[in-house]
Amino acid sequence: MFFKTKRLAIAGIMLGTAATPLAAPVQAENVLRYANVGDAATLDPHALNSLVTLMAGIQMHDALVMRDPTMRKVPGLAESWENIDPNTWQFKLREGVTFHNGNPFNADDVIFSIKRAQADTSQMKGYVNTIKDVKKIDDYTIQIITEKPNPILLDQLVNVFMMDKEWAEEHDVAEPQNFKEKQETYAVRHTNGTGAFKLESRDPDVRTVLVRNEDWWGNETYKHNIDKVVWTPIANDSTRVAALLSGEVDLLTDPPIQDLNRILTSKGLKVDKTAQLRTIFYGFDVKSDELRHSNIKGVNPFKDSKVRQAFYHAIDIEAIKRVVMRGLAVPAGMVIEPPINGYRAEWDENRLAYDPEKSKALLAEAGYPDGFSIQLDCPNNRYQNDEAICQATVGMLAKIGIKTRLNAQPKTQHFSLVTGKETDFYMLGWGIPTMDSGFIFDYLMHSGGSWNASGYGSPELDAKIEEIRGIVDPDERNKIIGEIWTQVQEDIPYLPLHHQMISWAMTRNLDIPIEPNNMPRFYWANLK
Amino acid sequence: MKDVSISKWWAGVSDHDVTYSFLHSPVTIVATVATILMFAAAFGASFLTIYTPFDPGSLELREAFMPPAWEQGGNSEHLLGTDGQGRDILAAIMYGTQVSLVVGILSVLLSVSIGIPLGIIAGYYGGWVDTAIMRFADIQLTIPPILIALMIDGITRTTLSSEVHEIVAIPVLIISIGVASWPQYARITRSGAMVERRKDYIAAAKLIQTPTAAIMVRHVLPNVIGPTLIVATIGVAVAIIIEATLSFLGVGIPSTTPSLGTLIRIGNSFLFSGEWWITFFPAFTLVILVLSVNLIGDWLRDTFNPKLR
């Protein structure tokens, strides 16, 4: 009895203490701690068309059309839309939406944002290159006029984020940052979108903090309970995994594949997997008259398709899959994946066989019996085991007499080599957010494509690529898409390696749907 | 006759204090044997192993991640297993140790050849020369050697193209580490020189008008070099550690050239997945190497320190 009273008394004291204003427990914050291998290179939503940049952008900005976890298109800042004639789309905008700084969102902002995405320094041109004009009907109604009928306009708009016109003008960022020239603008480190999260602090490559936007229109639709997101890029694979294992972070969207088993055996952690819409490949410079880093002067060996075939035959993709990728990759013969319009299994499943002898013969036929030297430019923090794949490739090429110098560097430097078209032989991965081949044609097969570092293309091919932007009839359109792919498969400007698989490793307390573009939306998440 | 002279010689050697001290220090004997073995393995690598881990063309990706021979799935062809690119770990360690030793020894030679002359000049002349040299050394001592090495490496990396940098990576590393650690040799030499310059034999040399440079080289240097060389032995171990640290951080030796630091770095990413041998054996070698060199250095210091005798 005595003890009981004493305990009660103590409990009473403790309760009393807890009730005093000083110790009043604040409603615990739900903080989602996220880590990936590398930071977004910029926060300007139109400066760089790269997955991590889009992923950062989509947390803080909305587009007119958005996607749900099953990749269906759902209303975003546009409540509804209709195709009033083949070239005209009318969008009814959501009313009462404000930007993070309190400015109201209206038709002027949409017109501004689309024009901004079309600017010279924009890398999002591929998403808006069919748009001729954007008309304001009233404050909350706009019309998008395309040059030709565009069947994938809505898919393209998913990636065009809406910015505040007044804010952009005030901070002198009405034009996108010139990423190629490494320009610094206000928009590189500051954002003002309408999105689910506001930027609280930004320390590039170290820590980015996002806080819940209480005024977000989508809070009703997406009932997430995340108050704060702390995003800390961790470049070192083992450090990143250690951070997850020790409970320092809650979510990794790129756990090193060799460590998945270790993560699975850890209590309190889980791994979700799905096929990713991303193919890894090598690009050859087929345009320059001379390679930048080679002992062959005066001619560019990559112009000869025999040399490209020789490289293709030299890649032992099964060994890469088994050893480097630990089975978590699908060898590819095309640089697009099954769900993309234009994909053909007969091409994808029939890579040129691994045959070093044939490679040597082809090199000899092309006039290089003793091989030559090249440089392979490779990212080391972008794709799954990117540097290890490149290292393995160096060994495989050495066996056919190609002496390769590996230049592996962080993706920021690597991507400026690619978009600056200053590379002879490089690794790239490509995903298609529009689910249509037209997207990859615009960026990689059109001779003016902003990521077409291979310089591949011909006037005939360019004409076909431009033509499909305006064909609505699916059969006719797919026929031309098929013709383009036939040509590309024959020319091999890009040497396909494999389709990536995505795995997300996270604590069991976290519930977030995995999606094939590998872009976690933190407003889909819930923490238990 | 011959036997007599050998036994005489042996008697002379074994009677010597140093030999006595050596033979009565089993730790030093083990350390010396280990060091000699590692030197032999490192510099004889091209005779002792058939693998060429620095040549990517000789690697077989299909043989990657092979465990050591005694583990299940291991193979006697790769005694200590292979790494993620199919490199034989044992061969990589042998060549890696070679790189580590070359960098360690050459960088210490460099610091010694900067530190000893400056130390003698400072100690012998004294006055403002001493102040200038030693204060500069003090300033440099406040900056950790690894930071200086990082800085030199960073500057060369940005000023040289990556191709050139790859070729000069090892010399740059030697210079970085060498330049970073000269002050300690200057300090030791200086204190010796300060003592020596007041002694009678120096006064005598001055009296017969021996040139100052000759006094410093012929008279002061031999009398002050002993302690410096003993510190230099330990300095080799420190330099090896700095090299390994820089390579581990990915700023030293290019990842295609195996050095103990790069091997440990590569293996580090496979620790969680159970391929422990990739990082364990290089790390173990590094520990043994540094420990052995340190133990020899300690023994040298104890043996030649008049106060401890």
Interface residues (C-beta under 8 A of the other chain):
Chain A: N236 D237 S238 V241 A242 L245 P256 Q258 D259 N261 R262 H293 D316 A319 I320 R322 V323 V324 Q375 A388 Q391 A392 V394 G395 M396 A398 K399 T404 R405 L406 N407 A408
Chain B: D55 P56 G57 S58 L59 L61 R62 A64 F65 G84 Q85 G86 S162 E163 E166 S255 T256 N268 S269 F270 L271 F272 S273 G274 E275
